[in-house]
Amino acid sequence: MYRVRLVKDLFERKSEMEEKARRGDKTDIKELKLLNKAIDKLKYDFKSGQILQKKAYPSAYKEYSKKYASEITIDKLWVLKISSDWRVIYTVVGNEVDIISFILDSMNHKKYDRKFNF
């Protein structure tokens, strides 16, 4: 089993969604379930997604590298299709003994298409 972490802002967003759900607010329940599904999937297979080639998506690499420079070093970006309309962007760090998937972003397919120019 592998470790999965969320970057700080996504962790905070997830915590807010969980708190809303505890209070009975179902506004973000779909996103919360999909994010939890991604976490579970990456715990068992950090290679479940596809690598986004740096040459094809230099602006995404630049954006995520700059945004999370204080938290992690991003060598490769991966995309994990959670459902037909939801994607998670993550990176993998570590070595043979300790591999950690860091989830950087969680978004619907429309936002994903805009961000990656599909």
N, CA, C and O atoms as a GROMACS GRO file, in nm:
protein
  472
    1MET      N    1   0.084  -0.117   0.000
    1MET     CA    2   0.000   0.000   0.000
    1MET      C    3   0.089   0.125   0.000
    1MET      O    4   0.194   0.127   0.064
    2TYR      N    5   0.046   0.226  -0.073
    2TYR     CA    6   0.121   0.350  -0.087
    2TYR      C    7   0.055   0.463  -0.008
    2TYR      O    8  -0.064   0.456   0.026
    3ARG      N    9   0.133   0.565   0.021
    3ARG     CA   10   0.078   0.681   0.092
    3ARG      C   11   0.024   0.782  -0.009
    3ARG      O   12   0.077   0.797  -0.119
    4VAL      N   13  -0.082   0.850   0.030
    4VAL     CA   14  -0.142   0.955  -0.053
    4VAL      C   15  -0.158   1.078   0.035
    4VAL      O   16  -0.207   1.070   0.148
    5ARG      N   17  -0.117   1.191  -0.018
    5ARG     CA   18  -0.129   1.318   0.054
    5ARG      C   19  -0.198   1.419  -0.037
    5ARG      O   20  -0.196   1.407  -0.160
    6LEU      N   21  -0.258   1.515   0.024
    6LEU     CA   22  -0.318   1.626  -0.050
    6LEU      C   23  -0.234   1.750  -0.024
    6LEU      O   24  -0.185   1.769   0.087
    7VAL      N   25  -0.218   1.834  -0.125
    7VAL     CA   26  -0.150   1.960  -0.100
    7VAL      C   27  -0.237   2.041  -0.004
    7VAL      O   28  -0.357   2.016   0.010
    8LYS      N   29  -0.176   2.138   0.061
    8LYS     CA   30  -0.242   2.210   0.170
    8LYS      C   31  -0.379   2.266   0.133
    8LYS      O   32  -0.476   2.246   0.207
    9ASP      N   33  -0.390   2.337   0.019
    9ASP     CA   34  -0.519   2.399  -0.014
    9ASP      C   35  -0.626   2.296  -0.047
    9ASP      O   36  -0.744   2.317  -0.016
   10LEU      N   37  -0.587   2.185  -0.108
   10LEU     CA   38  -0.685   2.080  -0.136
   10LEU      C   39  -0.724   2.007  -0.008
   10LEU      O   40  -0.840   1.969   0.009
   11PHE      N   41  -0.630   1.988   0.083
   11PHE     CA   42  -0.660   1.928   0.213
   11PHE      C   43  -0.761   2.014   0.288
   11PHE      O   44  -0.857   1.962   0.346
   12GLU      N   45  -0.740   2.144   0.286
   12GLU     CA   46  -0.832   2.235   0.354
   12GLU      C   47  -0.970   2.232   0.289
   12GLU      O   48  -1.072   2.232   0.359
   13ARG      N   49  -0.974   2.228   0.156
   13ARG     CA   50  -1.103   2.219   0.085
   13ARG      C   51  -1.175   2.090   0.118
   13ARG      O   52  -1.296   2.089   0.139
   14LYS      N   53  -1.100   1.980   0.123
   14LYS     CA   54  -1.159   1.851   0.157
   14LYS      C   55  -1.214   1.854   0.300
   14LYS      O   56  -1.323   1.803   0.325
   15SER      N   57  -1.141   1.914   0.392
   15SER     CA   58  -1.187   1.926   0.530
   15SER      C   59  -1.317   2.005   0.538
   15SER      O   60  -1.408   1.969   0.612
   16GLU      N   61  -1.326   2.114   0.461
   16GLU     CA   62  -1.448   2.194   0.457
   16GLU      C   63  -1.565   2.112   0.401
   16GLU      O   64  -1.676   2.119   0.453
   17MET      N   65  -1.539   2.035   0.296
   17MET     CA   66  -1.645   1.952   0.237
   17MET      C   67  -1.693   1.848   0.338
   17MET      O   68  -1.813   1.823   0.348
   18GLU      N   69  -1.599   1.789   0.412
   18GLU     CA   70  -1.636   1.690   0.513
   18GLU      C   71  -1.719   1.753   0.624
   18GLU      O   72  -1.815   1.693   0.672
   19GLU      N   73  -1.681   1.873   0.665
   19GLU     CA   74  -1.757   1.943   0.770
   19GLU      C   75  -1.898   1.975   0.721
   19GLU      O   76  -1.994   1.958   0.796
   20LYS      N   77  -1.911   2.023   0.598
   20LYS     CA   78  -2.043   2.050   0.541
   20LYS      C   79  -2.127   1.924   0.539
   20LYS      O   80  -2.246   1.925   0.573
   21ALA      N   81  -2.065   1.814   0.498
   21ALA     CA   82  -2.138   1.686   0.490
   21ALA      C   83  -2.185   1.642   0.629
   21ALA      O   84  -2.296   1.592   0.643
   22ARG      N   85  -2.101   1.661   0.730
   22ARG     CA   86  -2.141   1.627   0.868
   22ARG      C   87  -2.261   1.709   0.913
   22ARG      O   88  -2.343   1.661   0.991
   23ARG      N   89  -2.271   1.833   0.864
   23ARG     CA   90  -2.383   1.920   0.901
   23ARG      C   91  -2.506   1.893   0.815
   23ARG      O   92  -2.611   1.955   0.836
   24GLY      N   93  -2.495   1.801   0.719
   24GLY     CA   94  -2.609   1.767   0.634
   24GLY      C   95  -2.614   1.841   0.502
   24GLY      O   96  -2.707   1.820   0.424
   25ASP      N   97  -2.516   1.928   0.475
   25ASP     CA   98  -2.509   2.002   0.349
   25ASP      C   99  -2.449   1.911   0.242
   25ASP      O  100  -2.334   1.869   0.253
   26LYS      N  101  -2.528   1.881   0.141
   26LYS     CA  102  -2.485   1.786   0.038
   26LYS      C  103  -2.428   1.855  -0.086
   26LYS      O  104  -2.409   1.791  -0.189
   27THR      N  105  -2.401   1.985  -0.077
   27THR     CA  106  -2.353   2.064  -0.191
   27THR      C  107  -2.230   2.002  -0.258
   27THR      O  108  -2.226   1.990  -0.381
   28ASP      N  109  -2.132   1.962  -0.181
   28ASP     CA  110  -2.005   1.913  -0.235
   28ASP      C  111  -1.988   1.762  -0.219
   28ASP      O  112  -1.877   1.711  -0.233
   29ILE      N  113  -2.094   1.692  -0.190
   29ILE     CA  114  -2.083   1.548  -0.160
   29ILE      C  115  -2.028   1.467  -0.278
   29ILE      O  116  -1.952   1.373  -0.258
   30LYS      N  117  -2.067   1.505  -0.400
   30LYS     CA  118  -2.016   1.432  -0.517
   30LYS      C  119  -1.865   1.447  -0.528
   30LYS      O  120  -1.794   1.349  -0.547
   31GLU      N  121  -1.817   1.570  -0.517
   31GLU     CA  122  -1.672   1.594  -0.526
   31GLU      C  123  -1.598   1.522  -0.414
   31GLU      O  124  -1.492   1.464  -0.436
   32LEU      N  125  -1.653   1.526  -0.294
   32LEU     CA  126  -1.591   1.459  -0.180
   32LEU      C  127  -1.580   1.308  -0.205
   32LEU      O  128  -1.475   1.249  -0.180
   33LYS      N  129  -1.687   1.248  -0.253
   33LYS     CA  130  -1.685   1.104  -0.282
   33LYS      C  131  -1.582   1.070  -0.390
   33LYS      O  132  -1.511   0.970  -0.380
   34LEU      N  133  -1.576   1.154  -0.494
   34LEU     CA  134  -1.481   1.128  -0.602
   34LEU      C  135  -1.337   1.147  -0.556
   34LEU      O  136  -1.248   1.072  -0.596
   35LEU      N  137  -1.313   1.246  -0.472
   35LEU     CA  138  -1.179   1.267  -0.419
   35LEU      C  139  -1.138   1.150  -0.330
   35LEU      O  140  -1.024   1.104  -0.336
   36ASN      N  141  -1.230   1.102  -0.248
   36ASN     CA  142  -1.200   0.984  -0.165
   36ASN      C  143  -1.176   0.860  -0.250
   36ASN      O  144  -1.092   0.777  -0.216
   37LYS      N  145  -1.248   0.849  -0.359
   37LYS     CA  146  -1.228   0.737  -0.451
   37LYS      C  147  -1.087   0.743  -0.512
   37LYS      O  148  -1.021   0.640  -0.526
   38ALA      N  149  -1.042   0.864  -0.548
   38ALA     CA  150  -0.907   0.882  -0.603
   38ALA      C  151  -0.802   0.844  -0.500
   38ALA      O  152  -0.705   0.776  -0.532
   39ILE      N  153  -0.822   0.888  -0.377
   39ILE     CA  154  -0.728   0.857  -0.269
   39ILE      C  155  -0.718   0.706  -0.252
   39ILE      O  156  -0.608   0.651  -0.244
   40ASP      N  157  -0.831   0.639  -0.246
   40ASP     CA  158  -0.832   0.493  -0.230
   40ASP      C  159  -0.762   0.424  -0.346
   40ASP      O  160  -0.686   0.329  -0.326
   41LYS      N  161  -0.787   0.471  -0.466
   41LYS     CA  162  -0.726   0.409  -0.584
   41LYS      C  163  -0.574   0.426  -0.582
   41LYS      O  164  -0.500   0.331  -0.612
   42LEU      N  165  -0.527   0.545  -0.548
   42LEU     CA  166  -0.383   0.571  -0.547
   42LEU      C  167  -0.313   0.500  -0.433
   42LEU      O  168  -0.193   0.474  -0.442
   43LYS      N  169  -0.383   0.467  -0.327
   43LYS     CA  170  -0.322   0.391  -0.217
   43LYS      C  171  -0.276   0.254  -0.265
   43LYS      O  172  -0.178   0.200  -0.214
   44TYR      N  173  -0.346   0.199  -0.362
   44TYR     CA  174  -0.314   0.064  -0.409
   44TYR      C  175  -0.234   0.062  -0.538
   44TYR      O  176  -0.169  -0.037  -0.569
   45ASP      N  177  -0.239   0.173  -0.614
   45ASP     CA  178  -0.166   0.176  -0.740
   45ASP      C  179  -0.136   0.320  -0.778
   45ASP      O  180  -0.219   0.388  -0.838
   46PHE      N  181  -0.016   0.366  -0.743
   46PHE     CA  182   0.018   0.504  -0.772
   46PHE      C  183   0.032   0.530  -0.922
   46PHE      O  184   0.038   0.645  -0.966
   47LYS      N  185   0.037   0.423  -1.001
   47LYS     CA  186   0.047   0.437  -1.146
   47LYS      C  187  -0.089   0.424  -1.214
   47LYS      O  188  -0.096   0.397  -1.334
   48SER      N  189  -0.198   0.442  -1.140
   48SER     CA  190  -0.331   0.426  -1.199
   48SER      C  191  -0.364   0.531  -1.302
   48SER      O  192  -0.450   0.509  -1.388
   49GLY      N  193  -0.299   0.645  -1.294
   49GLY     CA  194  -0.327   0.751  -1.391
   49GLY      C  195  -0.233   0.744  -1.510
   49GLY      O  196  -0.159   0.648  -1.528
   50GLN      N  197  -0.239   0.849  -1.590
   50GLN     CA  198  -0.152   0.859  -1.707
   50GLN      C  199  -0.061   0.981  -1.688
   50GLN      O  200  -0.103   1.083  -1.634
   51ILE      N  201   0.062   0.969  -1.733
   51ILE     CA  202   0.155   1.080  -1.725
   51ILE      C  203   0.118   1.185  -1.829
   51ILE      O  204   0.091   1.153  -1.945
   52LEU      N  205   0.117   1.310  -1.786
   52LEU     CA  206   0.098   1.422  -1.878
   52LEU      C  207   0.237   1.467  -1.920
   52LEU      O  208   0.315   1.515  -1.838
   53GLN      N  209   0.267   1.453  -2.047
   53GLN     CA  210   0.400   1.485  -2.097
   53GLN      C  211   0.432   1.634  -2.082
   53GLN      O  212   0.351   1.720  -2.116
   54LYS      N  213   0.549   1.662  -2.030
   54LYS     CA  214   0.592   1.800  -2.002
   54LYS      C  215   0.595   1.883  -2.130
   54LYS      O  216   0.557   2.000  -2.129
   55LYS      N  217   0.640   1.824  -2.239
   55LYS     CA  218   0.646   1.896  -2.367
   55LYS      C  219   0.508   1.936  -2.416
   55LYS      O  220   0.492   2.041  -2.479
   56ALA      N  221   0.409   1.854  -2.389
   56ALA     CA  222   0.273   1.882  -2.436
   56ALA      C  223   0.199   1.981  -2.347
   56ALA      O  224   0.108   2.050  -2.394
   57TYR      N  225   0.237   1.988  -2.220
   57TYR     CA  226   0.165   2.073  -2.124
   57TYR      C  227   0.260   2.157  -2.038
   57TYR      O  228   0.254   2.152  -1.916
   58PRO      N  229   0.348   2.235  -2.102
   58PRO     CA  230   0.446   2.312  -2.024
   58PRO      C  231   0.382   2.413  -1.930
   58PRO      O  232   0.434   2.437  -1.822
   59SER      N  233   0.270   2.472  -1.969
   59SER     CA  234   0.207   2.573  -1.882
   59SER      C  235   0.150   2.509  -1.756
   59SER      O  236   0.154   2.570  -1.649
   60ALA      N  237   0.099   2.387  -1.766
   60ALA     CA  238   0.047   2.318  -1.648
   60ALA      C  239   0.162   2.283  -1.553
   60ALA      O  240   0.151   2.300  -1.432
   61TYR      N  241   0.272   2.235  -1.608
   61TYR     CA  242   0.389   2.204  -1.524
   61TYR      C  243   0.438   2.330  -1.454
   61TYR      O  244   0.469   2.329  -1.335
   62LYS      N  245   0.444   2.440  -1.530
   62LYS     CA  246   0.491   2.566  -1.472
   62LYS      C  247   0.395   2.612  -1.362
   62LYS      O  248   0.439   2.653  -1.254
   63GLU      N  249   0.265   2.607  -1.388
   63GLU     CA  250   0.165   2.651  -1.291
   63GLU      C  251   0.173   2.571  -1.162
   63GLU      O  252   0.183   2.629  -1.053
   64TYR      N  253   0.169   2.440  -1.173
   64TYR     CA  254   0.170   2.356  -1.053
   64TYR      C  255   0.304   2.363  -0.980
   64TYR      O  256   0.308   2.364  -0.857
   65SER      N  257   0.414   2.367  -1.055
   65SER     CA  258   0.546   2.375  -0.993
   65SER      C  259   0.561   2.505  -0.913
   65SER      O  260   0.614   2.505  -0.802
   66LYS      N  261   0.514   2.614  -0.970
   66LYS     CA  262   0.522   2.744  -0.902
   66LYS      C  263   0.430   2.747  -0.781
   66LYS      O  264   0.468   2.792  -0.673
   67LYS      N  265   0.307   2.700  -0.800
   67LYS     CA  266   0.206   2.705  -0.694
   67LYS      C  267   0.246   2.621  -0.572
   67LYS      O  268   0.219   2.660  -0.458
   68TYR      N  269   0.310   2.507  -0.595
   68TYR     CA  270   0.340   2.416  -0.485
   68TYR      C  271   0.489   2.402  -0.457
   68TYR      O  272   0.532   2.303  -0.396
   69ALA      N  273   0.569   2.499  -0.500
   69ALA     CA  274   0.715   2.494  -0.481
   69ALA      C  275   0.754   2.478  -0.335
   69ALA      O  276   0.854   2.413  -0.304
   70SER      N  277   0.677   2.536  -0.244
   70SER     CA  278   0.712   2.526  -0.103
   70SER      C  279   0.674   2.392  -0.041
   70SER      O  280   0.720   2.358   0.068
   71GLU      N  281   0.590   2.314  -0.111
   71GLU     CA  282   0.544   2.186  -0.056
   71GLU      C  283   0.616   2.066  -0.116
   71GLU      O  284   0.656   1.974  -0.044
   72ILE      N  285   0.633   2.065  -0.248
   72ILE     CA  286   0.692   1.950  -0.316
   72ILE      C  287   0.760   1.992  -0.446
   72ILE      O  288   0.736   2.101  -0.497
   73THR      N  289   0.845   1.904  -0.496
   73THR     CA  290   0.906   1.923  -0.628
   73THR      C  291   0.829   1.836  -0.726
   73THR      O  292   0.809   1.717  -0.703
   74ILE      N  293   0.789   1.896  -0.834
   74ILE     CA  294   0.709   1.823  -0.934
   74ILE      C  295   0.796   1.788  -1.053
   74ILE      O  296   0.841   1.874  -1.128
   75ASP      N  297   0.819   1.658  -1.069
   75ASP     CA  298   0.895   1.610  -1.185
   75ASP      C  299   0.801   1.565  -1.296
   75ASP      O  300   0.826   1.587  -1.414
   76LYS      N  301   0.691   1.501  -1.256
   76LYS     CA  302   0.592   1.452  -1.352
   76LYS      C  303   0.453   1.481  -1.299
   76LYS      O  304   0.426   1.470  -1.180
   77LEU      N  305   0.366   1.518  -1.391
   77LEU     CA  306   0.224   1.533  -1.358
   77LEU      C  307   0.150   1.412  -1.412
   77LEU      O  308   0.179   1.363  -1.521
   78TRP      N  309   0.056   1.366  -1.333
   78TRP     CA  310  -0.027   1.253  -1.372
   78TRP      C  311  -0.173   1.297  -1.368
   78TRP      O  312  -0.209   1.386  -1.290
   79VAL      N  313  -0.255   1.236  -1.450
   79VAL     CA  314  -0.399   1.260  -1.444
   79VAL      C  315  -0.467   1.125  -1.420
   79VAL      O  316  -0.434   1.025  -1.482
   80LEU      N  317  -0.562   1.125  -1.329
   80LEU     CA  318  -0.638   1.005  -1.296
   80LEU      C  319  -0.785   1.032  -1.326
   80LEU      O  320  -0.845   1.124  -1.269
   81LYS      N  321  -0.841   0.953  -1.414
   81LYS     CA  322  -0.982   0.964  -1.448
   81LYS      C  323  -1.061   0.887  -1.342
   81LYS      O  324  -1.054   0.765  -1.334
   82ILE      N  325  -1.137   0.962  -1.260
   82ILE     CA  326  -1.214   0.900  -1.152
   82ILE      C  327  -1.351   0.856  -1.200
   82ILE      O  328  -1.402   0.752  -1.158
   83SER      N  329  -1.411   0.935  -1.286
   83SER     CA  330  -1.540   0.902  -1.346
   83SER      C  331  -1.542   0.966  -1.484
   83SER      O  332  -1.444   1.029  -1.524
   84SER      N  333  -1.650   0.950  -1.555
   84SER     CA  334  -1.655   1.008  -1.689
   84SER      C  335  -1.644   1.160  -1.686
   84SER      O  336  -1.607   1.221  -1.786
   85ASP      N  337  -1.677   1.221  -1.573
   85ASP     CA  338  -1.674   1.367  -1.566
   85ASP      C  339  -1.585   1.423  -1.455
   85ASP      O  340  -1.605   1.538  -1.415
   86TRP      N  341  -1.488   1.346  -1.404
   86TRP     CA  342  -1.404   1.398  -1.296
   86TRP      C  343  -1.260   1.351  -1.311
   86TRP      O  344  -1.234   1.235  -1.342
   87ARG      N  345  -1.166   1.444  -1.290
   87ARG     CA  346  -1.023   1.414  -1.301
   87ARG      C  347  -0.949   1.463  -1.177
   87ARG      O  348  -0.991   1.558  -1.111
   88VAL      N  349  -0.840   1.396  -1.146
   88VAL     CA  350  -0.751   1.436  -1.038
   88VAL      C  351  -0.612   1.448  -1.098
   88VAL      O  352  -0.567   1.360  -1.171
   89ILE      N  353  -0.545   1.558  -1.065
   89ILE     CA  354  -0.407   1.580  -1.108
   89ILE      C  355  -0.318   1.551  -0.988
   89ILE      O  356  -0.344   1.599  -0.877
   90TYR      N  357  -0.213   1.472  -1.009
   90TYR     CA  358  -0.124   1.438  -0.898
   90TYR      C  359   0.019   1.422  -0.946
   90TYR      O  360   0.046   1.416  -1.066
   91THR      N  361   0.109   1.415  -0.851
   91THR     CA  362   0.248   1.388  -0.879
   91THR      C  363   0.294   1.280  -0.782
   91THR      O  364   0.232   1.258  -0.678
   92VAL      N  365   0.401   1.213  -0.816
   92VAL     CA  366   0.452   1.104  -0.733
   92VAL      C  367   0.594   1.139  -0.690
   92VAL      O  368   0.677   1.180  -0.772
   93VAL      N  369   0.620   1.124  -0.562
   93VAL     CA  370   0.754   1.148  -0.509
   93VAL      C  371   0.797   1.028  -0.426
   93VAL      O  372   0.714   0.948  -0.382
   94GLY      N  373   0.927   1.016  -0.405
   94GLY     CA  374   0.976   0.909  -0.320
   94GLY      C  375   1.080   0.824  -0.387
   94GLY      O  376   1.144   0.865  -0.484
   95ASN      N  377   1.096   0.704  -0.332
   95ASN     CA  378   1.195   0.610  -0.384
   95ASN      C  379   1.134   0.470  -0.380
   95ASN      O  380   1.014   0.455  -0.356
   96GLU      N  381   1.213   0.369  -0.403
   96GLU     CA  382   1.162   0.231  -0.408
   96GLU      C  383   1.092   0.189  -0.279
   96GLU      O  384   0.999   0.108  -0.282
   97VAL      N  385   1.135   0.243  -0.168
   97VAL     CA  386   1.082   0.203  -0.038
   97VAL      C  387   0.960   0.285   0.003
   97VAL      O  388   0.866   0.231   0.062
   98ASP      N  389   0.960   0.412  -0.028
   98ASP     CA  390   0.855   0.501   0.019
   98ASP      C  391   0.803   0.588  -0.096
   98ASP      O  392   0.869   0.684  -0.136
   99ILE      N  393   0.687   0.555  -0.148
   99ILE     CA  394   0.628   0.628  -0.259
   99ILE      C  395   0.504   0.700  -0.208
   99ILE      O  396   0.418   0.642  -0.142
  100ILE      N  397   0.497   0.829  -0.241
  100ILE     CA  398   0.383   0.910  -0.199
  100ILE      C  399   0.322   0.977  -0.321
  100ILE      O  400   0.393   1.040  -0.400
  101SER      N  401   0.192   0.963  -0.337
  101SER     CA  402   0.120   1.037  -0.440
  101SER      C  403   0.066   1.164  -0.375
  101SER      O  404  -0.004   1.158  -0.273
  102PHE      N  405   0.097   1.279  -0.434
  102PHE     CA  406   0.044   1.406  -0.386
  102PHE      C  407  -0.063   1.452  -0.483
  102PHE      O  408  -0.035   1.481  -0.599
  103ILE      N  409  -0.186   1.460  -0.435
  103ILE     CA  410  -0.294   1.509  -0.519
  103ILE      C  411  -0.289   1.661  -0.518
  103ILE      O  412  -0.293   1.724  -0.412
  104LEU      N  413  -0.280   1.718  -0.637
  104LEU     CA  414  -0.264   1.862  -0.653
  104LEU      C  415  -0.396   1.932  -0.684
  104LEU      O  416  -0.416   2.046  -0.645
  105ASP      N  417  -0.484   1.862  -0.754
  105ASP     CA  418  -0.607   1.926  -0.802
  105ASP      C  419  -0.714   1.821  -0.826
  105ASP      O  420  -0.685   1.707  -0.860
  106SER      N  421  -0.836   1.862  -0.809
  106SER     CA  422  -0.952   1.777  -0.834
  106SER      C  423  -1.051   1.864  -0.911
  106SER      O  424  -1.087   1.972  -0.865
  107MET      N  425  -1.094   1.817  -1.028
  107MET     CA  426  -1.177   1.903  -1.112
  107MET      C  427  -1.272   1.824  -1.202
  107MET      O  428  -1.249   1.707  -1.233
  108ASN      N  429  -1.378   1.892  -1.242
  108ASN     CA  430  -1.469   1.827  -1.337
  108ASN      C  431  -1.404   1.826  -1.475
  108ASN      O  432  -1.304   1.895  -1.499
  109HIS      N  433  -1.461   1.748  -1.564
  109HIS     CA  434  -1.402   1.728  -1.696
  109HIS      C  435  -1.397   1.858  -1.775
  109HIS      O  436  -1.301   1.881  -1.850
  110LYS      N  437  -1.496   1.943  -1.761
  110LYS     CA  438  -1.500   2.070  -1.834
  110LYS      C  439  -1.381   2.158  -1.794
  110LYS      O  440  -1.314   2.215  -1.880
  111LYS      N  441  -1.356   2.170  -1.665
  111LYS     CA  442  -1.242   2.249  -1.617
  111LYS      C  443  -1.110   2.186  -1.663
  111LYS      O  444  -1.017   2.257  -1.701
  112TYR      N  445  -1.104   2.053  -1.660
  112TYR     CA  446  -0.985   1.982  -1.706
  112TYR      C  447  -0.958   2.011  -1.854
  112TYR      O  448  -0.845   2.038  -1.892
  113ASP      N  449  -1.062   2.005  -1.935
  113ASP     CA  450  -1.047   2.033  -2.078
  113ASP      C  451  -0.996   2.175  -2.102
  113ASP      O  452  -0.909   2.196  -2.186
  114ARG      N  453  -1.050   2.272  -2.028
  114ARG     CA  454  -1.005   2.411  -2.042
  114ARG      C  455  -0.859   2.426  -1.999
  114ARG      O  456  -0.779   2.489  -2.068
  115LYS      N  457  -0.825   2.368  -1.885
  115LYS     CA  458  -0.690   2.382  -1.830
  115LYS      C  459  -0.585   2.320  -1.922
  115LYS      O  460  -0.476   2.374  -1.937
  116PHE      N  461  -0.618   2.207  -1.983
  116PHE     CA  462  -0.520   2.135  -2.066
  116PHE      C  463  -0.548   2.148  -2.215
  116PHE      O  464  -0.493   2.074  -2.295
  117ASN      N  465  -0.634   2.244  -2.251
  117ASN     CA  466  -0.661   2.278  -2.391
  117ASN      C  467  -0.706   2.161  -2.478
  117ASN      O  468  -0.654   2.141  -2.588
  118PHE      N  469  -0.802   2.086  -2.428
  118PHE     CA  470  -0.856   1.977  -2.510
  118PHE      C  471  -0.976   2.024  -2.587
  118PHE      O  472  -1.036   1.947  -2.661
   0.00000   0.00000   0.00000
